[in-house]
Structures are given as structure tokens and as C-alpha cells.
Amino acid sequence: MIKLPQRLERISELLPERMERFIDVGCDHALLPLSLIERQRLNSAWAIDINSGPLAKAEQNARLRGLEADLRLIQNNGLENLDLEQDDTILIAGLGGNEILEIIANAKAVEGLKIYIQVNWHWDKLRQGLAERGWAIIEETAIEERGRVYHFIITEYRAKPYELTSLDLYLGPVMHSKVKKREVNEAERALLAELYRVQKKKAKSKRVEELRLLKEIEEVLKQLEI
């Protein structure tokens, strides 16, 4: 069985236990979809990358394990021109918010489609774009790997744009709700502490909006003594 790196193992735990079709966008060497195939958690898997090099490595990994018939390799610009179905499970992990948003904007979305996202930076811009395009944020948590913490977001296409406050763009609406209910786990606490540190640094510019956001964050995190 494939031993996944800590970040990918945690992502696998956050995916549905059983999937019809799993689509890994920016698949790198396809370790995650191959692991899910080995664990019999899906009926079919697509591994997508814009570059041929990672796909060649993915093909080699699949062949070594005798799984080449179970994995479809696709060289493509994200989800562009692909026919998606409501019960697809799509993962976009390890990219910045602007790149992820571009992939989502080019997808032929159907209502009810869910995308699982691990975003490295520009998470606030990602949330803004999701809201403007009618992608509801239905879950948020944090993933840790070797001392780093990352946002993990589950979004569902509902075709109805909505608005988020500056605080919810930065912390995340679901994460904000978890803080208010004091339902935050250790990884989420670490992520919130990191977000606070980043905003304190931004607020040194003395820009009114950055100072206002810092004050709002401090007020919320007071409940967690961060």
C-alpha cells in the first residue's frame, strides 16, 4: 500500500469515504488517487496536470502497482472543457487562491458539485471569488505538515452569488462560526494564530482597513485566548 505524506493522508481523511469519480487537479505524481484506488474508496479516478512530466511519473507509479487500467491520466488546463457531473469529487490542492479560482472559473459547473480545496496563500481572494461565482463554503478546517498549517475548504456550487464581510473573507465564515462556538481543534488553533500573526504584520502599514481587520480578528480570537 502507498504511504502518503502527512498532508495528503490528512486530505484523504477529509474526502468522502466512498466516491463515484475522483478528480485530482494538479495531480503531481498521482499518489493520492492511486492510494484511494488501493483502498477501494472510488469507482474511477482522473489525474489531471497541465504538464506532461508529472503525468509520466504518475503513469510509472500506476504501472508499478498494476493500477494503470484504473487511473485515467489527462493533460489539461485544469478543468477546462471537461464534462463534470454532480457526484464527482474534485480535489485542487497545493496552489494559491488566484490559481485555484482560475481553475474553478473555467469549469463547467453543475449545481451540487463539490470541490475540495487545500489553498496555500491568497485564501481571502479565493473566498471572494467563490462568493461572487455562487460557490457556497460548506466546511473549513486546517491541515498541518511539518510545522506548517494550511486552509482546507469544501465548496459546493449553488449558482447564487453572496457577500462576505472582510473578517469572513480572511478567517473564513465556517471557521469564524467554529470560533464563536469554541469548536476549534488544535490544527485550527494553529492556523488562526498564524493568520493573526500575518495580519499584525500587515497592520504595521497603518492602513485603516488593515488596522480595522486586525481589531476585528483580535476581538474574535479573544474567546480562544490566542
Backbone bond lengths (Angstrom), bond angles and torsions (degrees), N, CA, C in turn:
res aa  C-N    CA-C-N  psi(-1)  N-CA   C-N-CA  omega(-1)  CA-C   N-CA-C  phi
1 M - - - 1.463 - - 1.532 110.08 -
2 I 1.328 115.55 143.65 1.462 121.22 179.63 1.522 109.90 -69.29
3 K 1.326 116.51 131.12 1.470 121.32 173.57 1.529 107.38 -94.56
4 L 1.311 116.26 113.12 1.457 121.33 -176.78 1.520 111.48 -82.98
5 P 1.342 118.04 147.80 1.460 120.31 168.96 1.527 109.97 -58.40
6 Q 1.317 116.32 158.50 1.471 121.45 -174.27 1.531 112.70 -54.02
7 R 1.314 117.68 -44.00 1.470 120.71 -177.21 1.527 110.42 -63.72
8 L 1.340 117.42 -45.41 1.457 120.64 -179.03 1.529 111.61 -68.90
9 E 1.315 117.12 -34.97 1.466 120.15 177.50 1.525 110.12 -63.84
10 R 1.319 115.75 -42.06 1.477 119.15 179.14 1.531 110.35 -66.01
11 I 1.333 116.72 -40.09 1.467 119.64 176.91 1.524 110.15 -60.70
12 S 1.321 117.11 -43.01 1.467 120.73 -179.56 1.522 111.12 -59.12
13 E 1.330 117.12 -34.38 1.467 121.45 179.16 1.521 111.98 -69.69
14 L 1.333 116.83 -25.12 1.462 121.45 -177.32 1.531 112.88 -90.73
15 L 1.330 116.32 -9.46 1.462 120.76 176.46 1.533 109.44 -80.81
16 P 1.347 118.01 160.44 1.461 119.72 176.17 1.529 110.97 -57.28
17 E 1.311 116.40 147.00 1.461 120.47 -178.07 1.529 111.36 -63.28
18 R 1.334 115.29 -34.94 1.461 120.20 179.53 1.525 109.07 -131.03
19 M 1.350 117.17 130.79 1.456 121.41 -175.83 1.524 110.76 -128.09
20 E 1.330 115.32 143.91 1.459 120.67 176.38 1.528 109.16 -73.60
21 R 1.335 115.91 -63.18 1.468 120.79 177.34 1.523 108.57 -132.72
22 F 1.318 115.92 123.63 1.462 122.09 179.56 1.522 108.62 -102.58
23 I 1.336 115.94 129.45 1.463 121.59 -177.74 1.524 108.45 -121.76
24 D 1.325 116.27 114.54 1.466 122.90 -179.05 1.525 108.65 -102.30
25 V 1.340 116.16 109.03 1.465 121.47 -177.16 1.524 109.22 -94.52
26 G 1.335 116.44 124.55 1.463 120.10 -172.52 1.516 108.44 75.60
27 C 1.340 115.12 52.26 1.474 122.10 -165.64 1.521 114.10 -72.76
28 D 1.331 117.76 -14.86 1.462 121.48 -175.04 1.529 108.50 57.50
29 H 1.321 119.28 -115.38 1.466 121.10 -176.41 1.526 112.58 -99.38
30 A 1.340 116.79 9.86 1.474 123.79 174.66 1.529 113.45 64.17
31 L 1.317 117.58 28.07 1.466 119.12 179.18 1.523 111.85 -63.30
32 L 1.346 116.83 -39.76 1.459 118.66 -177.37 1.529 112.11 -67.02
33 P 1.344 120.10 -52.90 1.470 117.75 178.81 1.523 113.01 -60.36
34 L 1.332 117.73 -36.13 1.471 119.49 178.05 1.535 111.25 -65.17
35 S 1.327 115.97 -38.75 1.460 119.66 177.31 1.526 111.01 -64.88
36 L 1.333 116.80 -40.33 1.467 120.60 179.46 1.526 111.03 -66.71
37 I 1.341 116.24 -33.83 1.474 120.01 175.23 1.535 109.74 -64.59
38 E 1.330 116.01 -46.21 1.468 120.16 179.57 1.532 111.39 -59.43
39 R 1.321 115.97 -36.20 1.469 120.41 -178.19 1.532 112.34 -84.60
40 Q 1.322 116.21 1.21 1.476 122.69 177.41 1.536 111.58 57.27
41 R 1.333 114.73 45.17 1.465 119.58 -178.90 1.530 112.65 -101.38
42 L 1.337 117.79 2.75 1.457 119.19 -178.25 1.525 110.72 -150.11
43 N 1.322 114.20 163.05 1.473 119.68 177.94 1.518 111.82 -91.53
44 S 1.337 116.69 -33.67 1.471 119.94 177.16 1.519 108.98 -153.57
45 A 1.335 115.57 159.21 1.465 120.13 -177.85 1.521 110.44 -140.23
46 W 1.326 114.97 139.20 1.461 122.49 172.03 1.519 108.35 -114.45
47 A 1.309 116.79 135.23 1.462 122.39 173.13 1.520 107.50 -115.70
48 I 1.335 116.31 117.38 1.462 121.60 -173.94 1.520 110.21 -115.74
49 D 1.321 115.96 134.45 1.456 120.58 172.46 1.525 107.99 -149.07
50 I 1.319 116.03 149.75 1.466 119.95 -179.27 1.522 110.81 -79.53
51 N 1.334 117.27 -19.16 1.462 122.27 -177.44 1.522 111.09 -107.53
52 S 1.340 115.64 146.95 1.462 120.46 -177.90 1.528 112.51 -76.06
53 G 1.334 117.81 -29.49 1.466 121.16 -176.81 1.521 113.43 -58.11
54 P 1.341 118.38 -53.34 1.469 119.21 178.72 1.521 112.86 -60.60
55 L 1.336 117.03 -35.70 1.462 120.13 179.96 1.531 111.44 -67.87
56 A 1.326 116.27 -35.13 1.466 119.70 176.76 1.533 109.99 -64.22
57 K 1.328 116.04 -40.90 1.463 120.07 177.42 1.524 110.42 -67.48
58 A 1.334 116.09 -38.77 1.469 120.14 177.65 1.524 110.85 -62.15
59 E 1.338 116.17 -41.65 1.472 120.91 178.49 1.525 110.60 -62.30
60 Q 1.326 115.74 -41.43 1.465 120.48 178.66 1.532 110.44 -63.55
61 N 1.331 116.62 -43.67 1.467 120.76 179.01 1.533 111.11 -61.66
62 A 1.333 115.84 -41.29 1.466 120.13 -179.97 1.529 110.97 -66.20
63 R 1.337 116.05 -42.14 1.467 120.49 -178.45 1.528 111.12 -65.63
64 L 1.322 117.05 -39.39 1.463 121.03 179.63 1.522 111.74 -60.41
65 R 1.331 115.74 -29.80 1.465 120.59 -177.54 1.524 112.73 -101.87
66 G 1.317 116.75 3.91 1.459 120.35 -179.52 1.513 113.61 68.07
67 L 1.331 116.71 29.83 1.470 120.94 -175.67 1.528 112.69 -114.46
68 E 1.336 116.88 12.80 1.472 119.06 -175.40 1.525 113.35 -62.12
69 A 1.327 117.63 -26.78 1.468 120.36 179.65 1.526 112.08 -76.14
70 D 1.340 116.72 -17.06 1.472 120.96 -175.33 1.523 113.34 -97.15
71 L 1.329 117.04 -7.87 1.464 120.71 -174.93 1.515 110.26 -122.77
72 R 1.317 117.22 122.09 1.462 121.41 176.55 1.530 108.73 -94.03
73 L 1.316 117.18 121.27 1.462 122.89 179.37 1.516 109.14 -96.24
74 I 1.334 116.84 128.99 1.460 121.48 -175.67 1.525 109.45 -131.16
75 Q 1.334 116.96 118.51 1.463 119.95 172.09 1.527 107.46 -88.32
76 N 1.325 115.74 113.80 1.459 119.66 -171.47 1.520 109.68 -158.53
77 N 1.312 115.93 157.84 1.465 121.80 174.34 1.525 108.25 -82.15
78 G 1.310 116.47 85.92 1.454 121.52 -179.93 1.520 112.19 61.69
79 L 1.338 115.76 -128.66 1.457 122.35 -177.78 1.520 112.44 -100.44
80 E 1.303 116.74 9.24 1.464 121.87 -175.42 1.535 111.14 -58.76
81 N 1.345 115.67 130.73 1.474 124.13 174.96 1.528 114.19 64.99
82 L 1.314 118.12 15.08 1.464 120.53 177.12 1.527 109.67 -97.05
83 D 1.315 116.90 141.62 1.463 121.83 178.14 1.529 108.76 -85.77
84 L 1.313 115.06 113.11 1.465 121.32 -177.74 1.522 110.19 -102.98
85 E 1.337 115.45 152.79 1.453 121.50 178.95 1.519 110.13 -122.33
86 Q 1.328 115.21 156.56 1.459 120.84 -173.81 1.520 112.88 -56.88
87 D 1.328 117.14 -35.57 1.466 119.26 -176.17 1.524 113.73 -91.96
88 D 1.339 117.36 11.55 1.474 120.18 171.94 1.525 109.44 -67.70
89 T 1.326 115.85 147.48 1.461 122.30 171.35 1.520 107.05 -113.20
90 I 1.335 116.35 113.23 1.463 121.38 -174.66 1.521 109.49 -110.17
91 L 1.319 116.00 134.05 1.461 121.78 176.11 1.525 109.61 -118.93
92 I 1.339 115.88 131.07 1.465 122.05 170.20 1.525 105.99 -126.36
93 A 1.320 117.53 110.98 1.462 120.85 -172.72 1.519 111.69 -132.04
94 G 1.342 114.21 145.31 1.455 120.52 171.25 1.508 115.97 84.83
95 L 1.337 117.49 15.47 1.464 121.32 179.81 1.521 109.83 -117.72
96 G 1.334 115.87 171.73 1.455 121.68 175.55 1.519 111.04 -83.00
97 G 1.326 115.48 163.40 1.452 120.81 -176.47 1.518 114.40 -59.82
98 N 1.323 117.97 -39.45 1.463 120.81 -179.70 1.526 111.30 -65.61
99 E 1.331 116.43 -41.52 1.471 120.12 179.07 1.529 111.14 -66.32
100 I 1.318 116.04 -42.30 1.468 120.08 179.84 1.529 110.10 -64.20
101 L 1.321 116.18 -41.69 1.460 120.32 -179.53 1.524 111.43 -63.36
102 E 1.318 116.85 -37.81 1.463 120.60 177.92 1.533 110.57 -63.99
103 I 1.327 116.77 -40.88 1.470 120.67 177.76 1.527 110.38 -62.42
104 I 1.325 116.66 -44.94 1.463 120.94 -178.74 1.523 110.94 -67.04
105 A 1.334 116.64 -40.43 1.469 120.70 -178.67 1.528 111.73 -62.91
106 N 1.334 116.97 -28.82 1.469 121.21 -178.46 1.527 113.36 -90.38
107 A 1.329 116.63 -0.44 1.465 120.26 -178.65 1.520 111.02 -83.50
108 K 1.333 116.04 147.56 1.469 121.20 174.46 1.538 107.23 -88.34
109 A 1.312 114.43 83.41 1.464 120.23 -171.81 1.523 111.94 -76.51
110 V 1.320 115.11 146.89 1.464 121.87 173.10 1.532 106.88 -121.10
111 E 1.325 116.52 146.79 1.461 119.70 -178.08 1.528 111.01 -57.94
112 G 1.319 115.13 136.77 1.461 121.09 -179.44 1.515 114.27 93.36
113 L 1.338 116.81 -11.68 1.464 120.49 178.20 1.522 109.93 -65.56
114 K 1.325 117.13 135.70 1.468 121.98 179.08 1.530 110.15 -111.79
115 I 1.329 114.88 140.36 1.465 121.35 174.02 1.525 108.12 -124.13
116 Y 1.322 115.38 130.84 1.466 123.06 179.05 1.527 107.23 -100.13
117 I 1.327 116.65 126.05 1.465 121.28 -169.03 1.519 110.78 -127.10
118 Q 1.327 116.02 129.09 1.473 120.86 166.52 1.516 106.37 -114.58
119 V 1.334 115.82 109.43 1.460 121.49 -172.79 1.528 109.94 -106.10
120 N 1.330 115.76 137.64 1.473 120.59 -176.85 1.520 113.87 -90.14
121 W 1.324 117.11 -35.66 1.466 121.00 -178.88 1.531 108.99 -157.41
122 H 1.352 116.35 172.11 1.466 122.06 -177.29 1.532 111.88 54.97
123 W 1.344 115.53 38.72 1.464 121.01 179.21 1.537 111.61 -63.91
124 D 1.349 117.03 -32.93 1.462 119.53 -179.84 1.535 111.19 -68.38
125 K 1.327 116.65 -38.64 1.468 119.86 177.65 1.531 110.65 -68.46
126 L 1.319 116.50 -34.87 1.465 120.30 176.39 1.524 110.06 -62.48
127 R 1.336 117.20 -48.01 1.466 119.77 -179.91 1.522 111.52 -61.88
128 Q 1.333 116.45 -39.14 1.462 119.82 178.41 1.525 110.62 -60.32
129 G 1.330 116.49 -45.90 1.457 121.07 -179.98 1.514 112.68 -66.12
130 L 1.337 116.85 -37.48 1.467 120.14 177.51 1.526 110.43 -62.91
131 A 1.335 115.85 -43.99 1.466 120.27 -179.59 1.527 111.24 -63.12
132 E 1.321 116.15 -43.09 1.463 120.49 -178.11 1.527 111.88 -66.06
133 R 1.336 116.92 -27.46 1.469 121.09 -176.15 1.527 113.33 -99.97
134 G 1.320 117.35 3.39 1.453 120.18 176.07 1.514 115.54 83.37
135 W 1.346 116.62 23.87 1.462 120.69 176.03 1.533 108.11 -96.95
136 A 1.315 116.57 111.24 1.468 121.15 -179.67 1.525 110.17 -75.24
137 I 1.320 116.42 139.59 1.463 121.72 175.08 1.519 107.29 -91.44
138 I 1.320 116.99 110.87 1.463 120.31 -173.17 1.527 113.44 -104.46
139 E 1.334 117.54 -14.62 1.461 120.46 176.52 1.518 109.47 -158.43
140 E 1.302 115.22 148.33 1.470 122.27 176.06 1.519 108.44 -145.97
141 T 1.319 115.61 141.71 1.454 120.58 173.59 1.531 107.94 -154.32
142 A 1.313 116.49 -167.75 1.461 121.32 -178.95 1.520 109.51 -128.44
143 I 1.325 115.01 148.81 1.463 122.82 177.21 1.523 108.05 -122.76
144 E 1.310 116.27 134.72 1.466 121.33 178.54 1.521 110.71 -109.59
145 E 1.324 115.53 145.06 1.470 120.96 172.00 1.514 108.94 -155.18
146 R 1.328 114.93 117.93 1.472 121.36 177.77 1.535 112.35 48.76
147 G 1.317 115.84 48.84 1.456 120.57 175.17 1.515 115.50 83.85
148 R 1.322 118.45 -5.83 1.465 121.44 176.99 1.523 109.66 -102.20
149 V 1.324 115.58 147.47 1.466 120.05 177.93 1.526 108.91 -120.91
150 Y 1.326 115.39 142.81 1.458 121.60 -176.45 1.526 110.46 -129.94
151 H 1.331 115.55 149.77 1.461 120.71 172.24 1.525 110.11 -72.53
152 F 1.327 116.05 140.96 1.455 121.73 169.83 1.519 107.42 -127.98
153 I 1.330 116.54 124.38 1.464 122.87 -173.48 1.523 109.28 -127.18
154 I 1.319 116.13 136.35 1.467 121.28 170.66 1.523 107.28 -111.18
155 T 1.324 115.76 125.63 1.462 120.65 -177.48 1.528 109.88 -126.22
156 E 1.329 115.68 147.25 1.458 121.97 -178.83 1.521 109.72 -127.94
157 Y 1.329 116.33 134.60 1.465 119.78 -177.94 1.527 110.43 -78.45
158 R 1.355 115.17 119.91 1.464 120.82 179.42 1.526 112.20 -123.54
159 A 1.336 116.61 -0.17 1.464 123.47 172.57 1.524 113.69 63.11
160 K 1.336 117.73 18.94 1.470 120.97 179.12 1.525 109.14 -125.33
161 P 1.332 117.81 105.50 1.468 120.26 178.41 1.529 110.87 -60.25
162 Y 1.313 115.61 154.01 1.463 121.45 179.17 1.527 107.96 -150.09
163 E 1.322 116.25 175.21 1.466 120.88 -178.39 1.521 110.44 -117.22
164 L 1.326 115.20 148.59 1.456 122.24 175.00 1.521 109.30 -123.86
165 T 1.320 117.10 145.52 1.455 120.84 174.62 1.528 109.40 -71.06
166 S 1.315 116.73 165.08 1.472 120.19 178.31 1.527 110.92 -61.69
167 L 1.336 116.38 -33.83 1.466 119.97 178.34 1.521 111.21 -66.98
168 D 1.342 116.75 -43.01 1.460 119.87 179.95 1.526 112.36 -72.86
169 L 1.319 117.55 -27.85 1.460 119.92 173.63 1.528 110.08 -64.38
170 Y 1.319 115.81 -37.05 1.465 120.25 -174.98 1.530 111.98 -83.88
171 L 1.331 117.21 -51.25 1.468 120.57 -178.55 1.521 112.24 -83.53
172 G 1.330 116.41 -30.86 1.459 122.11 -173.02 1.515 109.92 100.11
173 P 1.336 118.54 132.99 1.469 120.44 -177.39 1.523 113.78 -62.32
174 V 1.333 117.03 -38.50 1.461 119.75 179.86 1.525 110.50 -72.26
175 M 1.330 116.80 -41.58 1.457 120.64 178.28 1.526 110.46 -63.36
176 H 1.332 116.91 -40.29 1.471 122.12 177.06 1.523 109.52 -58.59
177 S 1.323 116.48 -44.61 1.465 120.75 179.27 1.531 111.28 -64.21
178 K 1.336 116.66 -39.36 1.466 120.03 178.53 1.528 111.41 -62.67
179 V 1.337 115.82 -38.73 1.462 119.61 178.96 1.527 110.23 -63.61
180 K 1.315 116.46 -45.98 1.468 120.31 -178.97 1.531 111.57 -61.64
181 K 1.336 116.19 -33.40 1.469 120.45 179.09 1.529 112.08 -89.35
182 R 1.333 116.36 -1.94 1.469 122.62 -176.60 1.526 111.51 55.28
183 E 1.325 114.03 46.40 1.466 121.12 178.95 1.530 110.21 -114.13
184 V 1.307 116.85 43.58 1.464 122.71 -174.87 1.526 109.86 -102.89
185 N 1.354 116.43 130.00 1.466 119.23 177.35 1.533 110.35 -87.19
186 E 1.316 116.65 -179.38 1.471 120.23 -173.53 1.530 112.48 -65.65
187 A 1.319 117.29 -40.36 1.469 120.07 178.64 1.520 110.33 -64.63
188 E 1.326 116.67 -39.82 1.467 120.29 178.83 1.517 111.27 -67.18
189 R 1.321 117.56 -37.81 1.476 121.15 175.07 1.526 110.21 -60.17
190 A 1.336 116.18 -43.19 1.467 120.57 179.80 1.524 110.84 -63.22
191 L 1.339 116.02 -40.49 1.463 119.71 178.67 1.521 110.83 -65.34
192 L 1.317 117.62 -44.67 1.466 121.35 179.65 1.531 110.97 -62.02
193 A 1.324 116.62 -39.73 1.471 120.19 177.82 1.526 110.56 -63.38
194 E 1.336 116.51 -39.24 1.464 120.66 178.04 1.529 110.88 -67.29
195 L 1.329 117.56 -40.98 1.467 120.78 178.14 1.524 110.78 -62.58
196 Y 1.312 116.03 -39.77 1.463 120.29 177.64 1.522 110.62 -63.20
197 R 1.338 116.21 -43.97 1.463 120.29 179.31 1.524 110.94 -60.56
198 V 1.335 116.97 -43.99 1.461 121.45 -179.82 1.523 110.81 -63.04
199 Q 1.344 116.86 -42.61 1.462 119.24 -179.02 1.526 111.98 -69.21
200 K 1.331 117.80 -34.07 1.472 120.50 175.67 1.523 110.51 -60.59
201 K 1.328 115.28 -38.84 1.468 120.11 178.21 1.523 110.45 -66.27
202 K 1.330 117.21 -43.02 1.469 121.21 178.87 1.523 111.21 -62.94
203 A 1.333 115.43 -37.83 1.469 120.19 -175.36 1.525 112.83 -69.11
204 K 1.341 117.19 -12.51 1.467 119.76 176.59 1.520 111.73 -64.65
205 S 1.335 116.38 -17.16 1.462 120.50 176.91 1.526 111.68 -69.64
206 K 1.344 116.74 -14.74 1.474 123.99 -179.21 1.519 112.85 67.02
207 R 1.330 117.43 13.20 1.469 119.27 175.69 1.524 108.50 -68.13
208 V 1.320 115.46 138.46 1.457 121.23 -173.22 1.521 111.58 -57.10
209 E 1.354 117.17 -45.40 1.450 119.63 -176.22 1.529 112.05 -66.81
210 E 1.352 117.09 -34.04 1.465 120.13 179.47 1.530 110.59 -71.05
211 L 1.320 116.28 -39.60 1.470 120.99 177.94 1.527 110.82 -66.64
212 R 1.329 116.33 -39.92 1.470 120.22 179.32 1.528 110.67 -64.07
213 L 1.336 116.32 -43.78 1.456 119.93 179.59 1.523 110.89 -64.59
214 L 1.330 117.05 -40.50 1.465 120.67 178.11 1.521 110.59 -59.09
215 K 1.319 116.94 -43.68 1.464 120.70 179.82 1.523 110.91 -63.38
216 E 1.330 117.23 -40.55 1.464 121.17 179.00 1.528 110.82 -64.87
217 I 1.337 115.93 -40.81 1.467 119.86 178.56 1.527 110.41 -64.22
218 E 1.322 116.70 -44.35 1.473 120.88 179.53 1.520 110.87 -59.60
219 E 1.322 116.32 -39.92 1.465 120.65 -179.14 1.531 110.70 -64.35
220 V 1.327 116.26 -40.94 1.462 120.47 -179.91 1.531 111.13 -70.39
221 L 1.324 116.41 -45.96 1.461 120.12 -174.12 1.525 113.42 -74.79
222 K 1.332 115.35 -11.68 1.470 119.94 176.22 1.534 110.51 -54.62
223 Q 1.322 115.63 -34.16 1.468 120.49 -178.85 1.519 111.98 -64.69
224 L 1.331 116.91 -25.81 1.462 121.20 -178.96 1.520 112.47 -101.66
225 E 1.328 115.89 0.39 1.468 122.18 -178.15 1.528 111.50 57.13
226 I 1.330 115.95 40.28 1.462 121.34 175.44 1.521 108.68 -92.20
